[in-house]
Amino acid sequence: MATAAAKQRLSHKAFLAEVLLAECDERDARRQVRRVKEAKFPRTKRLTDFDTRALPDLPPATLAHLASGELDR
């Protein structure tokens, strides 16, 4: 960060503001991860992780429709 600030010719105040902003962003990210862990949410599931062998009778068209996220009307 210091090298980038020197190249951009930032003032000392601007450099410290950038460092402070980066620190706040990093703390927010760590806080978010910590809160999710503390909440003990189930692991994230994605459609791409779905094992089609678990439901061999599931028509591929049905899976494709579900993947599209469109509502039936």
C-alpha positions as CSV (number, residue, x, y, z in Angstrom):
1,M,0.0,0.0,0.0
2,A,2.8,2.4,0.8
3,T,4.4,1.8,-2.6
4,A,1.1,2.4,-4.4
5,A,0.5,5.6,-2.3
6,A,4.0,6.9,-3.2
7,K,3.4,6.3,-6.9
8,Q,0.0,8.1,-6.6
9,R,1.7,10.9,-4.6
10,L,-0.8,10.7,-1.8
11,S,-0.4,12.9,1.2
12,H,0.2,11.4,4.6
13,K,-3.4,11.9,5.5
14,A,-4.7,10.3,2.3
15,F,-2.4,7.3,2.8
16,L,-3.6,6.9,6.4
17,A,-7.2,7.2,5.2
18,E,-6.5,4.4,2.7
19,V,-4.9,2.2,5.3
20,L,-7.8,2.8,7.7
21,L,-10.4,2.0,5.0
22,A,-8.6,-1.2,4.2
23,E,-8.4,-2.2,7.8
24,C,-12.1,-1.5,8.3
25,D,-13.0,-3.5,5.2
26,E,-10.9,-6.4,6.4
27,R,-12.5,-6.3,9.9
28,D,-16.0,-6.3,8.4
29,A,-15.2,-9.3,6.3
30,R,-13.7,-11.2,9.2
31,R,-16.7,-10.2,11.4
32,Q,-19.1,-11.5,8.7
33,V,-17.3,-14.8,8.4
34,R,-17.2,-15.2,12.2
35,R,-21.0,-14.4,12.6
36,V,-21.9,-17.0,10.0
37,K,-19.8,-19.6,11.8
38,E,-21.3,-18.7,15.1
39,A,-24.8,-19.0,13.7
40,K,-23.9,-22.5,12.6
41,F,-25.8,-22.1,9.3
42,P,-25.9,-25.3,7.2
43,R,-23.2,-25.4,4.5
44,T,-23.9,-23.6,1.3
45,K,-25.6,-25.8,-1.3
46,R,-25.4,-25.2,-5.1
47,L,-27.3,-26.8,-7.9
48,T,-24.0,-27.6,-9.6
49,D,-23.1,-29.8,-6.6
50,F,-26.3,-31.8,-7.0
51,D,-25.7,-35.5,-7.6
52,T,-28.1,-36.6,-10.3
53,R,-27.4,-40.2,-9.4
54,A,-29.4,-39.6,-6.1
55,L,-32.6,-39.2,-8.2
56,P,-32.1,-41.3,-11.3
57,D,-35.8,-40.9,-12.3
58,L,-35.5,-37.1,-12.4
59,P,-36.0,-35.9,-16.0
60,P,-33.2,-33.7,-17.2
61,A,-35.8,-31.2,-18.4
62,T,-37.2,-30.8,-14.9
63,L,-33.8,-30.2,-13.5
64,A,-33.1,-27.6,-16.3
65,H,-36.4,-25.9,-15.5
66,L,-35.6,-25.7,-11.8
67,A,-32.1,-24.4,-12.6
68,S,-33.6,-21.6,-14.7
69,G,-35.5,-20.2,-11.7
70,E,-38.5,-19.3,-13.7
71,L,-41.9,-19.5,-12.1
72,D,-44.7,-21.6,-13.7
73,R,-47.6,-19.6,-14.7
